[in-house]
């Protein structure tokens, strides 16, 4: 009887072990299939199963634009993919830093040397995001999209009045009068303001030159559109800011007709690989995304990007409407 009991216990233990390994095996299979599905959806080649079928890659540019190594690597992957026959750059952004916008422009021009690119303004392509749009050889915008805001911005807080009220005085020893100006702790001197205006003016000239070159505008045409305002998609066509009104379908049709991209190819989202960097904003954004609040997640990512850019300092090519003043 004791032997029978021990045998029964051993069988139960074996069953539990087998059940555990079955669960682990099924779980591993599900993860593997999910990874394959994600790779297929994101247009990634490889995995030992042969190349992904021909497709048009969609690269989405949204939120605050800053320098991104992950986005640069994405452009490189898209350019090297034999499956990608063309690229739609879908834009909905108010802009960002000058350096981040310039980097994105250069990366897109490098990609354009390998793949035909069309830009689609799905909502807003303002300031730095318009720099992104003109990297493409053709721009399609929705009729009610917002386009333009060609200009450069340098903002900094003047805390000198507040410090005077609380009785705080900040002293500094500088190698020259313009070192670390503007400081925010003292009123900006005329010399410092003039130096900053020269930097803004030079970057503004670079921006206008880029628009003139990429959009085929003369000086008069550039002057008309470069006073900092935004234009609707409908206004943008006669101003040569965009080429055509329509949806993403029109953008794809241009690739097919003007760049000989095969018809009826699927349009597949290509996304940067996840950034492993951790911050309060990224943690909050991840939590919101996991809970299904995608809009909140995107908003937190934008705020985090702007906060990071503000901490780093520098020029902005950003359309930021002033909030209404409460009565």
C-alpha positions as CSV (number, residue, x, y, z in Angstrom):
1,X,0.0,0.0,0.0
2,X,2.9,2.4,0.9
3,X,4.5,1.6,-2.5
4,X,1.2,2.3,-4.3
5,X,0.9,5.7,-2.5
6,X,4.5,6.7,-3.4
7,X,3.9,5.7,-7.0
8,X,0.7,7.8,-7.1
9,X,2.6,10.8,-5.6
10,X,5.4,10.4,-8.2
11,X,2.9,10.3,-11.0
12,X,1.2,13.5,-9.8
13,X,4.6,15.2,-9.6
14,X,5.4,14.1,-13.1
15,X,2.1,15.4,-14.4
16,X,2.7,18.8,-12.7
17,X,6.1,19.0,-14.3
18,X,4.8,18.1,-17.7
19,X,2.0,20.6,-17.3
20,X,4.5,23.3,-16.4
21,X,6.7,22.6,-19.4
22,X,3.6,22.5,-21.7
23,X,2.6,25.9,-20.4
24,X,6.1,27.3,-20.9
25,X,6.3,25.8,-24.4
26,X,2.9,27.2,-25.5
27,X,3.9,30.6,-24.0
28,X,7.2,30.5,-25.9
29,X,5.4,29.7,-29.1
30,X,2.9,32.5,-28.6
31,X,5.8,35.0,-28.0
32,X,7.6,33.7,-31.1
33,X,4.5,34.1,-33.2
34,X,3.9,37.5,-31.8
35,X,7.4,38.6,-32.6
36,X,7.1,37.3,-36.2
37,X,3.8,39.2,-36.5
38,X,5.3,42.4,-35.1
39,X,8.2,42.1,-37.5
40,X,5.9,41.6,-40.4
41,X,3.7,44.5,-39.4
42,X,6.7,46.8,-38.9
43,X,8.2,45.8,-42.2
44,X,11.3,44.2,-40.8
45,X,13.1,41.7,-43.0
46,X,14.9,38.6,-41.9
47,X,13.9,36.1,-39.2
48,X,15.1,33.3,-41.4
49,X,11.8,33.1,-43.3
50,X,12.8,35.0,-46.4
51,X,12.2,38.7,-47.3
52,X,9.0,40.4,-46.5
53,X,6.8,41.1,-49.5
54,X,7.1,44.4,-51.4
55,X,5.6,47.3,-49.6
56,X,5.4,51.0,-49.1
57,X,6.9,52.1,-45.7
58,X,5.0,54.6,-43.6
59,X,7.2,56.7,-41.3
60,X,5.2,58.8,-38.9
61,X,6.6,62.1,-37.5
62,X,4.6,63.5,-34.7
63,X,5.0,65.5,-31.5
64,X,8.0,67.5,-30.6
65,X,11.0,67.0,-32.9
66,X,14.4,66.6,-31.3
67,X,17.5,64.7,-32.2
68,X,16.8,60.9,-32.1
69,X,19.3,58.2,-32.7
70,X,16.4,55.7,-32.9
71,X,14.8,57.6,-35.8
72,X,18.2,57.8,-37.6
73,X,18.6,54.1,-37.3
74,X,15.0,53.6,-38.6
75,X,15.8,55.6,-41.7
76,X,18.9,53.4,-42.3
77,X,16.8,50.2,-41.9
78,X,14.2,51.5,-44.3
79,X,16.9,52.5,-46.8
80,X,18.5,49.1,-46.7
81,X,15.3,47.1,-47.0
82,X,14.8,45.4,-50.4
83,X,11.1,45.0,-49.6
84,X,10.5,48.8,-49.4
85,X,9.6,50.2,-52.8
86,X,8.7,53.7,-51.6
87,X,8.2,55.8,-48.4
88,X,5.3,57.9,-47.1
89,X,6.4,60.4,-44.4
90,X,3.2,61.1,-42.4
91,X,3.6,64.4,-40.5
92,X,1.6,65.8,-37.6
93,X,3.9,68.0,-35.6
94,X,4.3,71.7,-34.5
95,X,8.1,71.4,-34.9
96,X,10.9,71.3,-32.4
97,X,14.6,72.2,-32.0
98,X,16.6,73.5,-35.0
99,X,19.2,70.9,-34.6
100,X,16.7,68.0,-34.3
101,X,14.8,69.3,-37.4
102,X,18.0,69.7,-39.3
103,X,19.1,66.1,-38.4
104,X,15.8,64.7,-39.5
105,X,15.9,66.6,-42.8
106,X,19.4,65.3,-43.5
107,X,18.4,61.7,-42.7
108,X,15.4,61.9,-44.9
109,X,17.5,63.3,-47.8
110,X,19.9,60.4,-47.4
111,X,17.0,58.1,-47.5
112,X,15.6,59.8,-50.6
113,X,18.8,58.9,-52.4
114,X,17.8,55.2,-51.9
115,X,14.0,55.3,-51.9
116,X,11.3,57.6,-53.5
117,X,9.8,59.7,-50.7
118,X,6.5,61.6,-50.5
119,X,5.3,63.7,-47.5
120,X,1.8,63.6,-46.3
121,X,0.6,66.4,-43.9
122,X,-2.0,64.6,-41.9
123,X,-2.6,67.5,-39.5
124,X,0.2,70.0,-38.9
125,X,3.6,70.5,-40.6
126,X,4.7,73.7,-38.9
127,X,8.2,75.2,-38.5
128,X,10.6,72.3,-37.9
129,X,7.9,69.8,-39.1
130,X,7.8,71.8,-42.4
131,X,11.5,71.3,-42.7
132,X,10.7,67.6,-42.5
133,X,8.1,67.9,-45.2
134,X,10.4,69.7,-47.7
135,X,12.9,66.8,-47.4
136,X,10.4,64.9,-49.6
137,X,10.2,65.5,-53.4
138,X,6.4,65.9,-53.3
139,X,4.1,67.2,-50.5
140,X,0.4,66.2,-50.1
141,X,-1.7,67.9,-47.4
142,X,-5.3,67.7,-46.3
143,X,-7.3,70.8,-47.1
144,X,-7.6,71.8,-43.5
145,X,-4.0,71.0,-42.5
146,X,-1.8,73.7,-41.0
147,X,1.4,74.3,-42.9
148,X,4.3,76.8,-42.6
149,X,5.3,78.9,-39.6
150,X,8.7,79.5,-41.2
151,X,10.7,81.2,-38.6
152,X,13.1,80.7,-35.6
153,X,12.5,81.3,-31.9
154,X,14.8,81.7,-28.9
155,X,13.0,81.9,-25.6
156,X,14.3,82.3,-22.1
157,X,12.8,83.4,-18.8
158,X,13.7,86.7,-17.2
159,X,13.6,86.0,-13.4
160,X,15.3,89.2,-12.4
161,X,12.1,90.9,-11.2
162,X,11.1,87.9,-9.2
163,X,14.5,87.6,-7.6
164,X,14.4,91.3,-6.6
165,X,11.1,90.7,-4.9
166,X,12.3,87.8,-2.8
167,X,15.6,89.5,-2.1
168,X,17.9,87.1,-4.0
169,X,20.9,88.4,-5.9
170,X,22.9,86.2,-8.3
171,X,26.5,87.2,-8.8
172,X,28.9,85.8,-11.4
173,X,32.5,86.1,-12.5
174,X,32.7,85.9,-16.3
175,X,35.6,85.9,-18.8
176,X,33.8,88.3,-21.0
177,X,30.5,90.4,-20.9
178,X,28.7,88.0,-23.3
179,X,29.6,84.8,-21.6
180,X,26.5,82.8,-20.4
181,X,24.1,85.4,-21.8
182,X,21.2,85.5,-21.5
183,X,21.4,84.2,-17.9
184,X,17.7,84.8,-16.9
185,X,19.0,86.1,-13.5
186,X,19.7,89.6,-14.8
187,X,18.0,91.8,-17.5
188,X,19.5,91.1,-20.9
189,X,21.9,93.8,-22.1
190,X,21.6,95.4,-25.5
191,X,24.8,93.8,-26.6
192,X,23.6,90.3,-25.5
193,X,20.3,90.8,-27.2
194,X,22.0,91.9,-30.4
195,X,24.3,88.8,-30.3
196,X,21.3,86.5,-29.9
197,X,19.4,88.3,-32.7
198,X,22.3,87.7,-35.0
199,X,22.2,83.9,-34.3
200,X,18.4,83.8,-34.8
201,X,18.8,85.8,-38.0
202,X,21.4,83.6,-39.4
203,X,19.4,80.4,-38.6
204,X,16.3,82.1,-40.1
205,X,18.2,82.8,-43.3
206,X,19.3,79.1,-43.4
207,X,15.6,78.1,-43.0
208,X,14.4,80.4,-45.8
209,X,17.3,79.3,-48.1
210,X,16.2,75.7,-47.5
211,X,12.6,76.5,-48.4
212,X,13.7,78.4,-51.6
213,X,16.0,75.5,-52.7
214,X,13.6,72.7,-52.0
215,X,10.4,74.4,-53.2
216,X,11.8,76.3,-56.1
217,X,10.8,79.7,-54.8
218,X,12.3,83.1,-55.6
219,X,13.1,85.7,-52.9
220,X,9.7,87.4,-53.3
221,X,7.8,84.1,-52.9
222,X,9.8,83.1,-49.9
223,X,9.2,86.5,-48.3
224,X,5.4,86.0,-48.7
225,X,5.4,82.8,-46.7
226,X,8.1,83.3,-44.1
227,X,6.6,85.8,-41.7
228,X,6.0,83.1,-39.1
229,X,2.3,82.5,-39.8
230,X,0.7,79.1,-40.6
231,X,-1.5,78.5,-43.7
232,X,-4.2,76.1,-44.4
233,X,-3.7,73.3,-46.9
234,X,-5.9,75.1,-49.4
235,X,-3.9,78.3,-49.0
236,X,-0.6,76.4,-49.3
237,X,-1.0,75.1,-52.8
238,X,-0.9,78.5,-54.7
239,X,1.9,79.6,-52.3
240,X,3.9,76.6,-53.4
241,X,4.3,75.3,-49.8
242,X,2.6,72.0,-50.8
243,X,2.0,70.4,-54.2
244,X,-1.3,68.7,-53.9
245,X,-4.4,68.4,-51.6
246,X,-5.7,65.0,-50.6
247,X,-5.2,62.1,-48.3
248,X,-2.5,59.4,-48.0
249,X,-4.1,57.7,-51.0
250,X,-3.1,60.7,-53.2
251,X,0.5,60.5,-51.7
252,X,0.7,56.8,-52.6
253,X,-0.8,57.5,-56.1
254,X,2.0,60.1,-56.7
255,X,4.7,57.4,-55.8
256,X,3.0,55.1,-58.3
257,X,2.7,57.6,-61.2
258,X,5.8,59.8,-60.7
259,X,8.2,57.3,-59.3
260,X,7.0,54.0,-60.9
261,X,6.3,52.3,-57.6
262,X,4.2,49.2,-58.3
263,X,0.5,49.7,-57.7
264,X,-1.6,48.3,-54.9
265,X,1.3,47.7,-52.5
266,X,0.4,47.5,-48.8
267,X,1.4,50.6,-46.7
268,X,3.2,49.3,-43.6
269,X,4.1,51.2,-40.5
270,X,7.8,51.3,-39.7
271,X,8.6,52.4,-36.2
272,X,11.8,53.2,-34.3
273,X,13.0,50.5,-31.9
274,X,12.0,51.3,-28.3
275,X,14.3,53.7,-26.5
276,X,15.7,52.1,-23.4
277,X,16.3,55.4,-21.7
278,X,14.2,56.0,-18.6
279,X,12.7,59.2,-17.3
280,X,9.7,60.3,-15.3
281,X,7.9,61.3,-18.5
282,X,8.7,58.0,-20.3
283,X,7.5,56.1,-17.3
284,X,4.2,58.0,-17.1
285,X,3.8,57.7,-20.9
286,X,4.3,53.9,-20.7
287,X,1.8,53.6,-17.9
288,X,-0.8,55.6,-19.8
289,X,-0.2,53.5,-23.0
290,X,-0.6,50.2,-21.1
291,X,-3.9,51.5,-19.6
292,X,-5.1,52.3,-23.1
293,X,-4.8,56.1,-22.9
294,X,-2.9,56.5,-26.2
295,X,-3.7,60.3,-26.5
296,X,-2.4,60.9,-23.0
297,X,0.7,58.8,-23.7
298,X,1.5,60.9,-26.8
299,X,0.9,64.1,-24.8
300,X,3.2,63.1,-22.0
301,X,5.9,62.1,-24.6
302,X,5.6,65.6,-26.2
303,X,5.9,67.3,-22.8
304,X,8.9,65.2,-22.0
305,X,10.5,66.1,-25.3
306,X,9.9,69.8,-24.8
307,X,11.2,69.6,-21.2
308,X,14.4,67.9,-22.4
309,X,14.9,70.4,-25.2
310,X,14.3,73.3,-22.8
311,X,16.9,71.8,-20.4
312,X,19.4,71.5,-23.2
313,X,18.7,75.1,-24.5
314,X,19.1,76.2,-28.1
315,X,17.0,77.6,-30.9
316,X,13.5,76.4,-31.7
317,X,11.6,76.0,-34.9
318,X,8.3,75.5,-33.3
319,X,4.8,76.7,-33.8
320,X,3.3,77.3,-30.3
321,X,0.1,79.3,-30.3
322,X,-0.2,81.6,-27.3
323,X,-2.9,80.5,-24.8
324,X,-5.9,82.7,-24.5
325,X,-5.8,85.1,-21.5
326,X,-8.6,84.5,-19.0
327,X,-10.9,87.6,-18.6
